[in-house]
Amino acid sequence: MKQHQLTASGIILALMFIISACSKMDDYRDKYMAGGAIAYPGKMDSVKAFSGKSRVMITGLFTSDPKIATYKVFWNSRQDSVEVAVKRTAGVDTARVIIPNLPEGLMNFEIRTYDAAGHVSIPVNTAANVFGQLYESALINRGIANAEMQPDGSALINWADVNADAGVVNIRIKYEDNAGNMHDTLVVSGNTAFNTSLPAFKSGNTISYRTAYLPNPTAFDTFYVAFQEHSVKADVTAQYMQNTGPFARATYDGGRWGTLAAPWITSANVMNHGGFGGYVADAGGCLVMESGWGGTASIINGKIYQTVTLPAGNYIFLVNCYTEALDPVYVVAAAGNTLPDISDLSTAAGYAAFTTARFVNATVQCQFSIAQPQTVSLGFVATMTSGNQYWRVPSVKLIKN
């Protein structure tokens, strides 16, 4: 077994090392512990970070240590910081600071407290998402499933479904009533509301609305979508059209056939029942075209229409019909004082076809839009050459959509 022997020189070297170490400890004690053991300030308690628009709010509590004089919040890998003075009271004090001008994304924060002597606490860490232009640009207004005038003169807005976690806070709606007064309505339950009624809504007008969002439940900034116009369906038949059903007649043969009263215009080839046509006494008075039976002449580009002046907007010319037609029948809206021939329907503002199936009751919608107030002709164009056939219309409507 090896024996280790200390020489005199070894003992001297060991003593010198011990003396040096003790001297350094004395220097550390003299510098940092002159008043006793180091007293670290108490850390901030209950620290929370709240998301905002290009900013974050940090909150916390001071519960015990009365010596805390300031605290600092560090971020961006401690390259940036803010210092806040603290005025302690005898109770629990609240810390609150907003860090502005932050980039979008997840941000980490370190919080330390300091006493008047510069002693620093252990760190407390927290994090929050920062939201900004990127988030805001992706937001859209809550969808509207339907917006339509009601019999009582109100407008009923039916909202589209939205996910519970979408963050919708409220919806602000601006509209004009029948008396010309402007209303600014806030739908507070914007996330769960399915219907909103707007009393005394001015028929034919639009609403303007925007949706407010919170990016998460504890965010302290609200984000807004730009105001958006939306139409409200309104039956404007009485405002712009006349003799819309049951139809009044101008002349009558004493049996079934007649001619339509103004403002309807009927082309001569439709009046193929001895000078009568376009009107039939069936069902209280219908608009009609018929050919074939009893040698009744065929109709080529027969037209029945009336001309109106409409403001800019989106419209539906809505037609209830009964058909035994064999050839196509078109519901047409066209700019100007007449309707195009079937070969020129592409020039129309809008058109839709009847079904050619026999013995069918149907509703046909001709949708069209005009960008400025103008004269529009609304009516029917048909070529009927394929044998015995007819179609009749008991009523029409004009809907502003």
C-alpha positions in Angstrom: 0.0 0.0 0.0 1.3 3.4 -1.0 2.3 5.8 1.7 1.8 9.6 1.0 4.2 11.7 2.9 3.9 15.5 3.3 7.1 17.4 2.9 7.7 20.7 4.6 7.3 22.5 1.3 4.0 20.8 0.6 2.6 21.8 4.0 3.7 25.4 3.4 1.9 25.5 0.0 -1.3 24.1 1.4 -1.3 26.7 4.2 -0.8 29.5 1.6 -3.8 28.3 -0.4 -6.1 28.2 2.6 -5.0 31.7 3.7 -5.7 33.0 0.2 -9.2 31.5 0.0 -10.1 32.9 3.4 -8.9 36.3 2.3 -11.2 36.2 -0.8 -14.2 35.1 1.3 -13.5 38.0 3.7 -13.4 40.4 0.7 -16.8 39.1 -0.6 -18.3 39.3 3.0 -17.0 42.9 3.4 -18.4 43.9 0.0 -21.8 42.1 -0.1 -22.6 41.2 3.4 -21.5 44.2 5.4 -24.9 44.4 6.9 -25.4 40.7 7.3 -26.7 38.0 4.8 -27.8 39.2 1.4 -31.6 40.0 1.4 -33.2 39.4 -2.0 -36.3 41.5 -2.8 -39.5 39.6 -3.0 -40.6 38.6 -6.5 -43.7 39.8 -8.1 -46.7 37.5 -7.5 -49.6 36.5 -9.7 -48.0 37.7 -12.8 -50.2 37.7 -15.9 -49.6 38.9 -19.5 -52.6 40.0 -21.7 -52.6 40.2 -25.5 -53.2 43.5 -27.2 -52.8 45.2 -30.6 -49.1 45.5 -31.1 -48.7 45.6 -27.3 -48.9 43.5 -24.2 -50.1 44.4 -20.7 -48.2 42.9 -17.7 -49.9 42.8 -14.3 -48.9 41.4 -10.9 -49.1 41.8 -7.2 -46.7 42.9 -4.4 -47.9 41.1 -1.3 -45.2 41.1 1.3 -41.8 42.9 0.8 -42.1 46.6 1.7 -38.5 47.3 0.4 -39.4 46.9 -3.3 -38.7 50.2 -5.0 -38.8 49.4 -8.7 -39.4 46.5 -11.1 -38.2 45.8 -14.6 -39.8 43.9 -17.5 -37.3 42.5 -20.0 -38.1 41.1 -23.5 -36.5 40.4 -26.8 -33.9 38.2 -25.2 -33.3 40.9 -22.5 -32.3 43.4 -25.2 -35.2 45.6 -24.4 -36.7 46.5 -21.0 -38.8 49.0 -19.1 -38.4 50.1 -15.5 -41.4 51.1 -13.3 -41.2 52.8 -9.9 -43.2 51.2 -7.1 -44.9 53.1 -4.2 -45.6 50.5 -1.6 -48.5 50.7 0.8 -49.3 48.7 3.9 -51.4 46.3 1.9 -51.3 44.4 -1.4 -50.2 46.6 -4.3 -50.9 46.0 -8.0 -48.4 46.4 -10.8 -49.6 47.2 -14.3 -47.5 48.2 -17.3 -48.2 48.2 -21.0 -45.4 47.4 -23.4 -46.1 49.1 -26.8 -44.7 48.8 -30.3 -44.2 45.0 -30.2 -44.0 42.8 -33.3 -46.8 40.3 -34.0 -46.3 36.8 -32.5 -45.5 35.1 -29.2 -43.4 37.3 -26.9 -41.6 36.1 -23.7 -41.1 38.4 -20.7 -39.0 38.3 -17.6 -39.9 40.4 -14.5 -37.5 41.3 -11.6 -38.0 43.5 -8.6 -35.3 45.8 -7.1 -34.9 47.5 -3.7 -33.4 50.9 -3.1 -29.9 49.3 -2.7 -30.1 47.7 -6.1 -30.6 44.2 -4.9 -32.6 42.1 -7.4 -35.2 39.4 -7.0 -35.3 36.0 -8.7 -37.0 36.3 -12.1 -40.6 35.6 -12.9 -41.4 34.6 -16.5 -44.5 34.9 -18.6 -45.6 35.1 -22.2 -48.4 36.4 -24.4 -49.3 36.6 -28.1 -49.1 40.0 -29.8 -51.8 40.6 -32.4 -51.6 43.2 -35.2 -52.2 43.9 -38.9 -51.7 40.3 -40.0 -54.4 39.1 -37.6 -56.7 42.0 -38.4 -56.5 41.6 -42.1 -57.8 38.0 -41.8 -61.0 39.0 -40.0 -64.3 39.1 -41.9 -67.7 40.3 -41.0 -70.1 37.8 -39.6 -72.1 36.4 -42.5 -75.8 37.3 -43.1 -77.9 34.3 -44.1 -80.9 36.5 -44.9 -82.0 40.1 -44.5 -85.6 40.8 -45.3 -88.5 43.3 -44.7 -91.2 42.0 -42.4 -95.0 42.7 -42.6 -94.8 45.0 -39.6 -92.3 47.3 -41.4 -89.2 46.1 -39.5 -86.1 44.5 -41.1 -85.2 41.0 -39.8 -81.5 40.1 -40.1 -80.7 36.4 -39.9 -77.1 35.8 -39.0 -75.0 32.9 -40.3 -73.6 30.5 -37.8 -70.3 31.3 -36.3 -67.9 29.1 -34.2 -68.1 29.8 -30.5 -64.3 30.3 -30.4 -64.2 32.7 -33.4 -63.9 35.6 -31.0 -66.9 37.6 -32.1 -67.7 40.2 -29.4 -70.4 42.4 -30.9 -71.9 43.7 -34.2 -72.6 47.3 -34.8 -75.4 48.1 -37.3 -76.2 51.5 -38.8 -79.5 52.1 -40.6 -82.1 54.7 -41.5 -85.8 54.4 -40.4 -88.9 55.5 -42.2 -88.7 59.0 -40.6 -85.2 59.6 -41.9 -83.6 59.1 -38.5 -80.2 57.3 -38.4 -79.8 54.5 -35.9 -76.6 53.0 -34.4 -77.5 49.6 -32.9 -75.0 47.4 -31.0 -75.7 43.6 -31.0 -73.9 42.8 -27.8 -74.3 39.0 -28.0 -72.6 39.0 -31.4 -71.2 35.5 -31.0 -74.6 33.8 -30.2 -77.3 36.1 -31.7 -79.1 34.5 -34.6 -81.7 37.2 -35.4 -81.8 41.0 -35.1 -84.9 43.1 -35.7 -84.5 46.7 -36.9 -87.8 48.5 -36.3 -89.4 50.9 -38.8 -86.7 50.2 -41.4 -86.8 52.3 -44.5 -87.7 49.9 -47.2 -85.3 49.6 -50.1 -82.3 50.8 -48.1 -79.2 48.9 -47.0 -77.6 48.4 -43.6 -74.0 49.2 -42.8 -72.4 46.8 -40.2 -69.1 45.7 -38.8 -68.0 42.9 -36.5 -65.8 43.3 -33.4 -63.4 40.5 -32.3 -61.2 39.6 -29.3 -58.3 37.4 -30.4 -58.5 35.5 -27.2 -60.8 35.6 -24.1 -58.3 37.7 -22.0 -57.2 40.1 -24.7 -57.5 43.8 -23.7 -57.7 45.2 -27.2 -60.7 44.8 -29.6 -60.2 44.4 -33.3 -62.8 45.7 -35.9 -63.7 44.8 -39.4 -64.4 47.7 -41.8 -68.1 48.7 -42.2 -69.8 46.8 -45.0 -73.0 47.5 -46.8 -75.7 44.8 -47.1 -79.0 44.9 -48.8 -82.3 44.1 -47.2 -84.8 42.3 -49.3 -87.9 44.5 -49.8 -91.0 44.1 -51.9 -90.9 47.3 -53.9 -93.6 46.2 -56.4 -96.1 48.9 -55.3 -93.4 51.5 -55.5 -92.4 50.9 -59.1 -94.9 48.6 -60.9 -98.6 48.8 -61.6 -101.3 46.2 -62.4 -99.3 43.3 -61.0 -102.1 40.8 -60.4 -104.8 39.8 -60.5 -104.5 41.7 -63.7 -106.9 44.4 -64.9 -108.0 44.4 -68.6 -108.3 47.2 -71.1 -110.7 45.3 -73.4 -112.7 42.1 -73.1 -114.5 39.8 -75.6 -117.1 38.9 -73.1 -115.9 35.3 -72.7 -112.3 34.6 -71.8 -109.9 36.8 -73.7 -109.0 40.4 -73.4 -106.1 42.8 -73.5 -104.0 44.0 -70.6 -104.6 47.4 -69.1 -101.7 49.9 -68.9 -98.9 50.1 -68.2 -98.5 46.7 -69.8 -97.5 46.7 -73.4 -98.5 43.7 -75.5 -97.0 43.0 -79.0 -99.6 42.5 -81.8 -98.7 38.8 -82.4 -99.7 37.9 -78.8 -103.3 39.3 -79.5 -104.1 36.2 -81.7 -107.6 35.6 -80.5 -109.5 37.9 -82.9 -107.6 40.9 -81.7 -107.6 39.9 -78.1 -104.8 38.3 -76.1 -102.3 38.8 -73.3 -105.2 38.7 -70.8 -107.4 35.7 -69.8 -110.2 35.8 -67.3 -109.1 32.6 -65.7 -108.2 32.8 -61.9 -109.5 36.3 -61.6 -107.4 37.7 -64.4 -104.1 36.4 -65.7 -101.4 37.5 -68.0 -101.2 34.9 -70.8 -99.8 33.7 -74.2 -101.5 30.9 -76.1 -101.1 29.3 -79.5 -102.2 26.3 -81.5 -105.7 25.5 -80.2 -108.5 26.1 -82.8 -106.0 27.3 -85.3 -104.7 30.1 -83.1 -101.6 31.6 -84.7 -98.1 30.8 -83.6 -96.2 33.5 -81.8 -92.7 34.5 -82.7 -90.9 36.8 -80.2 -94.1 37.7 -78.6 -93.6 40.3 -75.8 -95.6 41.5 -72.8 -93.8 44.1 -70.6 -94.0 47.3 -68.7 -91.3 50.0 -68.3 -90.3 51.5 -65.0 -87.5 53.7 -63.6 -85.5 52.1 -60.9 -82.7 53.4 -58.6 -79.4 51.6 -58.5 -79.4 48.2 -56.8 -79.9 44.5 -57.0 -83.4 43.2 -58.0 -85.4 40.1 -58.5 -88.4 40.1 -60.9 -90.4 37.4 -59.3 -93.1 35.6 -61.4 -95.7 33.0 -60.3 -96.7 30.9 -63.3 -98.7 27.9 -64.5 -97.3 26.4 -67.7 -98.3 24.0 -70.4 -95.6 25.5 -72.6 -93.7 23.3 -75.2 -91.3 26.0 -76.2 -89.1 28.2 -73.9 -90.6 31.2 -72.2 -88.3 33.9 -70.8 -88.8 36.3 -67.9 -86.6 39.3 -68.9 -85.3 42.6 -67.4 -83.7 44.9 -69.9 -82.4 48.5 -69.9 -84.5 50.8 -72.1 -88.1 50.9 -73.3 -88.6 47.5 -74.8 -87.4 43.8 -74.5 -84.9 42.2 -76.8 -85.8 39.3 -79.1 -84.9 35.8 -77.9 -81.8 35.8 -80.1 -80.5 38.9 -78.3 -81.2 37.9 -74.7 -77.5 38.2 -73.9 -77.9 42.0 -74.0 -80.5 41.9 -71.3 -79.8 42.9 -67.7 -81.1 39.5 -66.6 -83.4 36.7 -67.8 -84.7 33.3 -66.6 -86.6 30.6 -68.4 -89.9 28.8 -67.5 -89.7 25.1 -67.3 -91.1 23.4 -70.5 -92.7 20.6 -68.5 -96.5 20.6 -68.8 -99.0 21.2 -66.0 -96.5 22.8 -63.7 -97.0 25.6 -61.1 -93.7 27.4 -60.5 -92.0 30.5 -59.3 -89.4 32.0 -61.6 -86.8 34.5 -60.5 -85.1 36.9 -62.9 -82.2 38.5 -61.1 -80.6 41.7 -62.3 -78.5 44.7 -61.1 -78.2 48.3 -62.3 -75.3 50.5 -61.3 -77.2 53.8 -61.6 -80.9 55.0 -61.8 -82.3 54.1 -65.2 -85.3 53.0 -67.3 -85.8 49.2 -67.2 -88.4 47.1 -69.0 -89.7 44.0 -67.2 -91.7 41.2 -68.8 -91.9 38.2 -71.0 -90.6 37.0 -74.4 -91.7 33.7 -76.0 -91.7 32.0 -79.4 -94.5 29.4 -79.5 -94.6 27.3 -82.6 -94.6 23.7 -81.4 -98.4 22.9 -81.3 -101.1 23.5 -78.7 -99.6 25.3 -75.7 -100.1 28.2 -73.3 -98.8 29.7 -70.1 -100.3 32.1 -67.7 -99.2 34.3 -64.8 -101.5 35.3 -62.0 -99.1 37.8 -60.4 -95.6 39.3 -60.5 -93.5 41.0 -57.9 -90.4 43.2 -57.8 -88.0 42.6 -54.9 -85.0 44.9 -54.1 -82.3 42.5 -52.9 
